[in-house]
Amino acid sequence: MTTTKTIILVHGMFVNDASWANWKPYLENKGYNVYAPANPGHDGDPAELRKHIHPDLTKTGFEDVVMNIVKLIQTLPEKPIVIGHSMAGLAIVKLVELGHAEAGISIDGAPPKNVFPPFSTVKIVWPAVNLLKGNSPYLGTRDWYNRAFFNTLPASEQQKAYDEVAVPESRKIGKDTLFKSFSRVDFSKPHAPLLFIAGEKDTIFPPSLTKRIAGKYSDKSSKVDFKEFAGRSHFLCGEPGWEEIVEYCLQWIESV
């Protein structure tokens, strides 16, 4: 069993660290030291960020997200468990590959450069990576969030969720995951334990994609697990019932 009591929560695209508002105190109450930093260019209140774009946002790429966590890890007394959602699921895979984590949990994680996503993924994320828009910021409409994140929520809760977590995003991050060599993963390399979690109703990264990513790992001495949660959207860390997700993560952590 792992003895580390440190957890780092890494947020994905289109939200910031506010998306971990429930998880951080929950995990702290379980005895963990928990860090939930904002990715570069994402720190601040979501409502204010929607009004005033962070000056560093459009400079931020995928490697910047990963290295921001590496810098934090280098200040810690022990290797942490890293948990990431969406794009940050891929960041977690990279942190594990680079040897910076005791274990990693990728929740509805983005595919690496060497795993091609289905057309449904390309279609829904295209507005955020539109190559014709350069590195201009992207802010999804309420309708886009309702289709991409909040599709299992009733209309009243969709509006509240948007107000609480939606932020402008760097197109550079998404494009980097598609085109930069740093976004590739070596599936043959021995690695720390990994858990891949999928939401059945995820319209960005369907569970079939998450399962395919997990199945790419080939080192027989390394632990890789997969879990799908029925009826959950891409927003499974924030939608009602999030406690079941975090409890499953804790049980898995205690087993590795």
C-alpha positions as CSV (number, residue, x, y, z in Angstrom):
1,M,0.0,0.0,0.0
2,T,1.1,3.6,-0.7
3,T,2.1,5.5,2.4
4,T,1.9,9.0,0.9
5,K,-0.6,11.4,2.4
6,T,-0.3,14.1,-0.2
7,I,-2.8,14.5,-3.1
8,I,-2.6,17.0,-5.9
9,L,-5.8,17.8,-7.8
10,V,-5.3,19.1,-11.3
11,H,-8.2,20.8,-13.2
12,G,-8.9,20.4,-16.9
13,M,-9.8,22.8,-19.6
14,F,-12.9,25.2,-19.6
15,V,-12.9,25.3,-15.7
16,N,-10.3,26.2,-13.0
17,D,-9.5,25.1,-9.5
18,A,-13.0,26.1,-8.4
19,S,-14.1,22.8,-9.9
20,W,-12.4,21.0,-7.0
21,A,-14.3,23.1,-4.3
22,N,-16.0,19.9,-2.9
23,W,-13.1,17.5,-3.3
24,K,-10.4,19.4,-1.5
25,P,-12.1,19.7,1.9
26,Y,-13.5,16.2,1.6
27,L,-10.1,14.7,1.1
28,E,-8.6,16.9,3.8
29,N,-11.2,15.6,6.2
30,K,-9.9,12.1,5.3
31,G,-6.4,13.0,6.5
32,Y,-4.7,14.0,3.3
33,N,-2.6,17.0,2.5
34,V,-4.4,18.4,-0.6
35,Y,-3.2,20.9,-3.2
36,A,-5.5,22.1,-5.9
37,P,-3.6,24.8,-7.8
38,A,-4.9,26.7,-10.8
39,N,-3.2,26.1,-14.1
40,P,-1.2,29.0,-15.5
41,G,-3.5,31.7,-16.6
42,H,-6.5,30.3,-14.8
43,D,-6.3,31.6,-11.3
44,G,-9.1,33.8,-10.1
45,D,-12.9,33.8,-9.6
46,P,-14.6,32.3,-12.7
47,A,-17.1,35.1,-13.0
48,E,-14.4,37.7,-13.0
49,L,-12.3,35.6,-15.5
50,R,-15.2,35.6,-17.9
51,K,-15.3,39.4,-17.8
52,H,-11.5,39.9,-17.8
53,I,-9.2,37.4,-19.6
54,H,-6.2,36.5,-17.5
55,P,-3.1,38.1,-19.2
56,D,-1.2,34.8,-19.2
57,L,-4.0,32.6,-20.5
58,T,-3.2,32.6,-24.2
59,K,0.4,31.9,-23.6
60,T,-0.4,28.7,-21.7
61,G,0.2,25.3,-23.4
62,F,-0.1,21.7,-22.3
63,E,3.5,21.4,-21.2
64,D,3.1,24.5,-19.1
65,V,0.2,22.8,-17.2
66,V,2.4,19.7,-16.5
67,M,5.5,21.6,-15.5
68,N,3.5,23.8,-13.2
69,I,2.6,20.7,-11.2
70,V,6.2,19.4,-11.4
71,K,7.4,22.6,-9.8
72,L,4.9,22.1,-7.0
73,I,5.9,18.5,-6.5
74,Q,9.6,19.5,-6.2
75,T,8.7,21.5,-3.1
76,L,6.9,18.6,-1.4
77,P,8.5,16.2,1.1
78,E,7.0,13.1,-0.6
79,K,5.8,12.0,-4.0
80,P,2.1,12.7,-4.3
81,I,-0.9,10.9,-5.7
82,V,-2.1,13.0,-8.6
83,I,-5.7,13.2,-9.7
84,G,-6.7,15.0,-12.9
85,H,-9.9,15.6,-14.9
86,S,-10.3,16.0,-18.7
87,M,-7.2,17.5,-20.2
88,A,-5.6,17.1,-16.8
89,G,-6.2,13.4,-17.0
90,L,-3.6,13.4,-19.7
91,A,-1.4,15.6,-17.5
92,I,-1.6,13.0,-14.8
93,V,-0.5,10.3,-17.3
94,K,2.5,12.4,-18.2
95,L,3.4,13.1,-14.5
96,V,3.3,9.3,-13.9
97,E,5.4,8.6,-17.0
98,L,8.0,11.2,-15.9
99,G,8.2,9.5,-12.5
100,H,6.8,12.4,-10.4
101,A,3.9,10.6,-8.8
102,E,3.3,7.7,-6.4
103,A,0.1,6.9,-8.3
104,G,-2.2,8.6,-10.8
105,I,-6.0,8.9,-11.4
106,S,-7.2,10.1,-14.8
107,I,-10.9,11.1,-14.7
108,D,-12.5,11.4,-18.1
109,G,-9.0,12.1,-19.4
110,A,-8.0,13.4,-22.8
111,P,-6.2,11.1,-25.2
112,P,-2.5,11.5,-25.8
113,K,-1.2,12.5,-29.2
114,N,-0.7,8.8,-30.2
115,V,-4.3,7.8,-29.5
116,F,-6.7,9.1,-32.1
117,P,-10.1,10.3,-30.6
118,P,-13.5,9.4,-32.2
119,F,-15.2,11.9,-34.5
120,S,-17.7,12.8,-31.7
121,T,-14.8,14.1,-29.6
122,V,-13.3,16.1,-32.5
123,K,-16.8,17.6,-33.3
124,I,-17.5,18.9,-29.8
125,V,-14.0,20.2,-29.0
126,W,-13.4,21.8,-32.4
127,P,-14.6,25.3,-31.4
128,A,-11.9,25.3,-28.7
129,V,-9.0,24.2,-30.9
130,N,-10.1,25.9,-34.2
131,L,-6.8,26.3,-36.0
132,L,-8.2,29.4,-37.8
133,K,-8.5,31.3,-34.5
134,G,-4.8,31.2,-33.6
135,N,-4.1,31.4,-29.9
136,S,-7.1,33.6,-29.2
137,P,-9.0,32.7,-26.0
138,Y,-12.1,30.5,-26.2
139,L,-15.2,30.8,-23.9
140,G,-17.9,28.3,-24.4
141,T,-21.4,29.4,-24.6
142,R,-24.0,28.2,-22.0
143,D,-25.4,25.9,-24.7
144,W,-21.9,24.4,-25.4
145,Y,-21.4,23.7,-21.7
146,N,-24.8,22.2,-21.5
147,R,-24.0,19.8,-24.3
148,A,-20.3,19.1,-23.3
149,F,-20.3,19.2,-19.5
150,F,-23.7,19.5,-18.0
151,N,-25.8,17.2,-20.2
152,T,-27.0,15.1,-17.2
153,L,-28.2,18.1,-15.2
154,P,-31.6,19.7,-15.1
155,A,-31.8,23.2,-16.7
156,S,-31.8,25.0,-13.4
157,E,-28.6,23.3,-12.3
158,Q,-26.9,23.7,-15.6
159,Q,-27.2,27.5,-15.2
160,K,-25.8,27.4,-11.7
161,A,-22.9,25.1,-12.7
162,Y,-21.9,27.4,-15.6
163,D,-21.9,30.4,-13.3
164,E,-19.7,28.6,-10.7
165,V,-17.1,27.0,-12.9
166,A,-17.0,28.1,-16.5
167,V,-13.9,30.1,-17.5
168,P,-12.2,31.2,-20.8
169,E,-9.7,28.7,-22.1
170,S,-6.4,28.8,-24.0
171,R,-6.7,27.2,-27.5
172,K,-2.9,26.5,-27.2
173,I,-3.5,23.8,-24.6
174,G,-5.9,21.8,-26.8
175,K,-3.7,22.2,-29.9
176,D,-0.6,21.1,-28.0
177,T,-2.3,17.8,-27.0
178,L,-3.0,17.2,-30.7
179,F,0.3,18.2,-32.2
180,K,3.2,18.5,-29.7
181,S,5.5,15.5,-29.2
182,F,5.3,16.1,-25.4
183,S,1.7,14.9,-25.6
184,R,2.7,11.4,-26.6
185,V,2.7,8.6,-24.1
186,D,5.1,5.6,-23.9
187,F,2.7,2.8,-23.2
188,S,5.4,0.2,-22.9
189,K,7.3,1.9,-20.0
190,P,7.0,0.6,-16.4
191,H,5.1,3.1,-14.3
192,A,3.4,3.8,-11.0
193,P,-0.2,2.6,-10.6
194,L,-2.8,4.2,-12.8
195,L,-6.6,4.3,-12.5
196,F,-8.8,5.5,-15.4
197,I,-12.3,6.6,-14.6
198,A,-15.0,7.2,-17.3
199,G,-18.5,8.6,-17.2
200,E,-21.1,6.7,-19.2
201,K,-22.8,9.9,-20.5
202,D,-19.6,11.8,-21.2
203,T,-20.1,13.6,-24.6
204,I,-16.4,14.8,-24.9
205,F,-14.4,11.7,-24.1
206,P,-16.7,8.6,-24.2
207,P,-16.0,5.7,-22.0
208,S,-14.9,3.6,-25.0
209,L,-12.1,6.0,-25.5
210,T,-11.0,6.0,-21.9
211,K,-11.0,2.2,-21.9
212,R,-9.0,2.1,-25.1
213,I,-6.4,4.4,-23.5
214,A,-6.1,2.3,-20.4
215,G,-5.8,-0.9,-22.6
216,K,-2.8,0.6,-24.5
217,Y,-0.5,0.0,-21.5
218,S,1.6,-3.1,-22.0
219,D,4.0,-3.5,-19.1
220,K,2.8,-6.5,-17.2
221,S,4.5,-5.4,-13.9
222,S,2.6,-2.1,-13.8
223,K,-0.9,-1.7,-12.4
224,V,-3.7,-0.2,-14.6
225,D,-7.3,-0.2,-13.7
226,F,-10.5,1.1,-15.4
227,K,-13.8,2.1,-13.9
228,E,-17.0,3.4,-15.6
229,F,-19.7,5.2,-13.7
230,A,-23.2,4.8,-15.1
231,G,-25.3,7.9,-15.9
232,R,-22.4,10.3,-15.3
233,S,-21.4,13.2,-17.6
234,H,-18.0,14.8,-18.3
235,F,-18.8,16.9,-15.1
236,L,-18.8,13.8,-12.9
237,C,-16.5,15.4,-10.4
238,G,-19.0,18.2,-9.8
239,E,-22.4,16.8,-10.5
240,P,-24.7,15.3,-7.8
241,G,-23.2,12.1,-6.6
242,W,-19.6,13.3,-6.8
243,E,-19.0,11.7,-3.4
244,E,-19.2,8.2,-5.0
245,I,-16.4,9.1,-7.4
246,V,-14.1,10.5,-4.7
247,E,-14.8,7.5,-2.4
248,Y,-14.0,5.1,-5.2
249,C,-10.7,7.0,-5.7
250,L,-9.9,6.7,-2.0
251,Q,-10.6,3.0,-1.9
252,W,-8.3,2.5,-4.9
253,I,-5.6,4.6,-3.4
254,E,-5.7,2.6,-0.2
255,S,-5.4,-0.6,-2.3
256,V,-2.2,0.3,-4.3
